[in-house]
Amino acid sequence: MDKADVGHALLSAWYGPQGPLISNEQVLEMIQAYPGRFSGLASADLRDPVAAVTTLRKYVTEHGFKGLRLIQWLWELPSTHALYYPLLAACVELDVPVCLQVGHTGPLLSSESGRPAHIERMALDFPDLKIIGGHIGYPWHVEMIAVATKFPNVYIDTSAYVPKRYPRELVEYMQGHGKHKVMFGTNYPMITPDRAMAQLDLLELSDDVRDLFLEGNARRVFNLD
């Protein structure tokens, strides 16, 4: 982070059917070990909705976590499935966003749950829920842009992609009417901050768009100020 001049980053827990891959407590330990450098995104077991909501509420209200991270392909459930909805309602109550993964999966698992079109139903049912589609949405990135354009509460983050791999349509969206909708991400350790930042000039962003992309949009959406 220091090498790339990144002052603050979001760390996310990962929870799947086999249990936590990265636990909420591990994220909390990192936050406490490096005060002021990190904010957390909680995760939970979808199969126990009551306990999941209790977990989310605990980490947001007691430990200052800034959102919920759900990885649909781990569960092989689209984001329209009923098991997500108690957590989504809790996000609205707590005023924190939900971070999803859109696009194809890296592992050899079905990518269907990552279709951006599934987010449309969620956005209709929860108009006050801030929804972030992570990993750009490729090969359905145009669909992701369309959903983010249609709904004021839907956003995109660029984690898992270095700038030279951003689709042309996404860059044009960032440079135009989507400048308030796209946030920088890395997906560390797969992509390090310095590797992603080194290619940023390839995007030819204006100063105001660059500031929104790197910091301003995330501050607003995650209530980081």
C-alpha positions as CSV (number, residue, x, y, z in Angstrom):
1,M,0.0,0.0,0.0
2,D,2.7,2.5,0.9
3,K,4.6,1.7,-2.3
4,A,1.5,2.7,-4.3
5,D,0.6,5.6,-2.0
6,V,-2.6,4.0,-0.9
7,G,-3.7,5.4,2.4
8,H,-6.8,3.3,3.1
9,A,-8.2,0.0,1.8
10,L,-11.2,-2.2,2.3
11,L,-10.6,-5.8,3.5
12,S,-13.3,-8.4,3.0
13,A,-14.2,-11.6,4.7
14,W,-15.2,-14.6,2.6
15,Y,-17.8,-17.1,3.6
16,G,-18.9,-20.2,1.7
17,P,-20.8,-23.4,2.3
18,Q,-17.7,-25.0,3.8
19,G,-17.3,-22.1,6.3
20,P,-15.1,-19.0,6.3
21,L,-12.2,-18.7,3.9
22,I,-11.3,-15.4,5.5
23,S,-13.2,-14.9,8.7
24,N,-14.6,-11.6,10.1
25,E,-12.3,-12.0,13.0
26,Q,-9.2,-12.2,10.8
27,V,-10.3,-9.0,9.1
28,L,-10.9,-7.3,12.4
29,E,-7.4,-8.4,13.6
30,M,-5.9,-6.6,10.6
31,I,-7.9,-3.5,11.2
32,Q,-6.7,-3.4,14.8
33,A,-3.1,-4.2,13.9
34,Y,-2.9,-1.2,11.5
35,P,-5.2,1.6,12.9
36,G,-6.6,3.9,10.2
37,R,-5.4,1.9,7.3
38,F,-8.2,-0.6,6.8
39,S,-12.0,-0.8,6.9
40,G,-13.8,-4.2,6.9
41,L,-16.5,-5.9,4.9
42,A,-18.3,-8.6,6.8
43,S,-19.6,-11.9,5.5
44,A,-21.9,-14.6,6.9
45,D,-23.5,-18.0,6.4
46,L,-26.5,-17.6,4.1
47,R,-28.0,-20.9,5.3
48,D,-28.8,-19.5,8.8
49,P,-30.4,-16.1,8.0
50,V,-31.1,-15.1,11.7
51,A,-27.5,-15.8,12.7
52,A,-26.2,-14.1,9.5
53,V,-28.1,-10.9,10.3
54,T,-26.9,-11.0,13.9
55,T,-23.3,-11.4,12.7
56,L,-23.6,-8.5,10.2
57,R,-25.1,-6.2,12.7
58,K,-22.4,-7.0,15.3
59,Y,-19.5,-6.2,13.0
60,V,-21.1,-3.1,11.7
61,T,-22.3,-1.6,15.0
62,E,-19.6,-2.9,17.3
63,H,-16.5,-2.9,15.1
64,G,-17.3,-0.3,12.4
65,F,-17.4,-2.6,9.4
66,K,-18.5,-0.7,6.3
67,G,-20.4,-3.3,4.2
68,L,-21.4,-6.9,3.5
69,R,-19.5,-9.2,1.1
70,L,-21.3,-12.0,-0.6
71,I,-19.8,-14.2,-3.3
72,Q,-22.6,-15.8,-5.2
73,W,-20.7,-18.4,-7.1
74,L,-19.4,-20.0,-3.8
75,W,-23.1,-20.7,-3.0
76,E,-24.2,-21.3,-6.6
77,L,-27.2,-19.1,-5.9
78,P,-28.1,-16.0,-7.9
79,S,-28.5,-12.8,-5.9
80,T,-32.3,-13.1,-6.3
81,H,-32.5,-16.2,-4.0
82,A,-34.5,-15.7,-0.9
83,L,-31.6,-16.6,1.4
84,Y,-29.9,-13.3,0.5
85,Y,-32.8,-11.1,1.4
86,P,-32.7,-11.0,5.2
87,L,-29.1,-9.8,4.9
88,L,-30.0,-7.3,2.2
89,A,-32.7,-5.8,4.4
90,A,-30.2,-5.6,7.3
91,C,-27.8,-3.7,5.0
92,V,-30.6,-1.1,4.3
93,E,-31.3,-0.8,8.0
94,L,-27.6,-0.4,8.8
95,D,-26.9,1.9,5.8
96,V,-24.1,-0.2,4.4
97,P,-23.6,-1.5,0.9
98,V,-23.6,-5.1,-0.3
99,C,-20.6,-6.1,-2.5
100,L,-21.2,-8.9,-5.0
101,Q,-19.1,-10.6,-7.7
102,V,-20.3,-10.1,-11.3
103,G,-18.9,-11.8,-14.4
104,H,-17.3,-15.2,-14.9
105,T,-15.6,-17.1,-12.2
106,G,-11.9,-17.8,-12.0
107,P,-12.4,-21.4,-10.6
108,L,-14.1,-23.9,-12.9
109,L,-17.6,-23.3,-11.4
110,S,-20.8,-22.0,-13.0
111,S,-20.7,-18.2,-13.7
112,E,-24.5,-18.0,-14.0
113,S,-24.9,-16.5,-10.5
114,G,-22.7,-13.6,-11.6
115,R,-24.9,-12.4,-14.4
116,P,-25.5,-8.6,-13.8
117,A,-29.1,-9.0,-14.9
118,H,-29.8,-10.8,-11.6
119,I,-29.0,-7.5,-9.8
120,E,-31.9,-5.8,-11.4
121,R,-34.5,-7.7,-9.3
122,M,-32.5,-6.9,-6.2
123,A,-32.3,-3.2,-7.0
124,L,-36.1,-3.2,-7.7
125,D,-36.9,-4.9,-4.4
126,F,-34.4,-2.8,-2.4
127,P,-34.3,0.7,-3.9
128,D,-32.4,2.1,-0.8
129,L,-29.7,-0.6,-0.9
130,K,-26.3,0.3,-2.3
131,I,-25.3,-2.6,-4.5
132,I,-21.7,-2.9,-5.8
133,G,-20.9,-5.3,-8.7
134,G,-17.3,-6.3,-8.2
135,H,-14.9,-7.6,-10.9
136,I,-16.4,-5.5,-13.7
137,G,-18.8,-8.1,-15.0
138,Y,-16.9,-9.5,-18.0
139,P,-18.0,-11.0,-20.4
140,W,-21.3,-9.2,-19.4
141,H,-19.7,-5.9,-18.7
142,V,-22.0,-4.0,-21.0
143,E,-25.0,-5.5,-19.2
144,M,-23.4,-4.4,-15.9
145,I,-23.0,-0.9,-17.2
146,A,-26.6,-0.9,-18.3
147,V,-27.8,-2.0,-14.8
148,A,-25.6,0.6,-13.1
149,T,-27.0,3.3,-15.5
150,K,-30.6,2.3,-14.9
151,F,-30.4,2.2,-11.1
152,P,-29.1,5.0,-9.0
153,N,-28.1,2.6,-6.2
154,V,-26.0,0.2,-8.3
155,Y,-22.2,0.7,-8.7
156,I,-19.2,-1.1,-10.2
157,D,-15.8,-1.9,-8.9
158,T,-12.8,-2.9,-10.9
159,S,-11.2,-5.4,-8.6
160,A,-9.4,-8.4,-10.2
161,Y,-8.5,-6.3,-13.3
162,V,-5.5,-4.1,-14.1
163,P,-6.3,-0.9,-16.0
164,K,-5.0,-2.2,-19.3
165,R,-7.6,-4.9,-19.2
166,Y,-10.6,-2.6,-18.5
167,P,-13.1,-3.0,-21.4
168,R,-13.3,0.0,-23.6
169,E,-17.0,0.4,-22.8
170,L,-16.2,0.7,-19.1
171,V,-13.5,3.3,-19.6
172,E,-15.9,5.4,-21.7
173,Y,-18.6,5.0,-19.0
174,M,-16.1,6.2,-16.4
175,Q,-15.1,9.2,-18.5
176,G,-18.7,10.2,-19.1
177,H,-22.0,9.9,-17.2
178,G,-20.7,7.0,-15.1
179,K,-18.0,8.9,-13.4
180,H,-19.8,8.7,-10.0
181,K,-20.5,5.0,-10.4
182,V,-17.1,3.2,-10.7
183,M,-14.6,2.5,-7.9
184,F,-11.0,1.3,-8.0
185,G,-10.2,-2.2,-6.6
186,T,-7.4,-4.6,-6.7
187,N,-8.4,-8.1,-5.4
188,Y,-5.2,-8.4,-3.4
189,P,-3.1,-10.5,-3.4
190,M,-3.9,-11.5,-7.0
191,I,-3.3,-7.9,-8.0
192,T,-1.3,-5.6,-5.8
193,P,-2.1,-1.9,-5.4
194,D,1.2,-0.8,-7.0
195,R,0.7,-3.0,-10.0
196,A,-2.8,-1.6,-10.6
197,M,-1.7,2.0,-10.0
198,A,1.2,1.7,-12.3
199,Q,-1.1,1.4,-15.3
200,L,-3.6,4.1,-14.3
201,D,-2.4,6.7,-16.8
202,L,-3.4,4.4,-19.6
203,L,-7.0,5.3,-18.8
204,E,-6.4,9.0,-19.6
205,L,-8.8,10.1,-17.0
206,S,-9.3,13.8,-16.1
207,D,-8.2,14.9,-12.6
208,D,-11.8,15.0,-11.3
209,V,-12.7,11.6,-12.7
210,R,-9.5,10.1,-11.4
211,D,-10.2,11.4,-7.9
212,L,-13.7,10.0,-7.9
213,F,-12.5,6.6,-9.2
214,L,-9.7,6.2,-6.7
215,E,-11.3,7.8,-3.6
216,G,-14.3,10.0,-3.9
217,N,-16.9,7.4,-4.9
218,A,-15.8,4.9,-2.3
219,R,-15.8,7.5,0.4
220,R,-19.4,8.3,-0.5
221,V,-20.7,4.8,-1.0
222,F,-19.0,3.2,2.0
223,N,-19.5,6.2,4.3
224,L,-15.8,6.4,4.9
225,D,-15.6,10.1,5.9
